[in-house]
Amino acid sequence: SENGRRLYLSVEPVSQLEHPPKNQNFSFQFSFKRLQTKKGNAHFVHARSFFEISRLRRSLKREWDVVHRSEIVSNGSNVIWNRDQIRITKLCNSLLDRPLKITVYCCESDGKYYIAGFFITSVKSIVKKFNDDSSNFFFMGWEKTITGKIEIVEAILFD
């Protein structure tokens, strides 16, 4: 453990990251910091949010299929979602380099949800970021503006 963080995958052989068993699970936990979205001339910080993970379809078009949705969390501008897990066959067909899109949604006072931002990554990139103490986050954006930072709190592959 360095700086109080657990480094789970440091003991896994590299080949397991390259060719994981098909029955593996991916346990993860994300948080976001300083999420502000611009709507008109005002900046809003949201009390309720959730995220979706989508995987890129195997086609020439840039189409995404939602494979996971988090719970809705009410924590204001510094949100931490509960730890969750998904089988890697469902998440990325066991292809750790397969593109994933993580989209964060926020709730307005009228109860409607809208996209606060997104970023494109892969399971392999998430695990690598988690194990890198200096850069364990992704910037999230929407309409050419950085809207927040998603921190990788946990990223574990296990049987």
Disulfide bonds with the S-S distance in Angstrom:
none
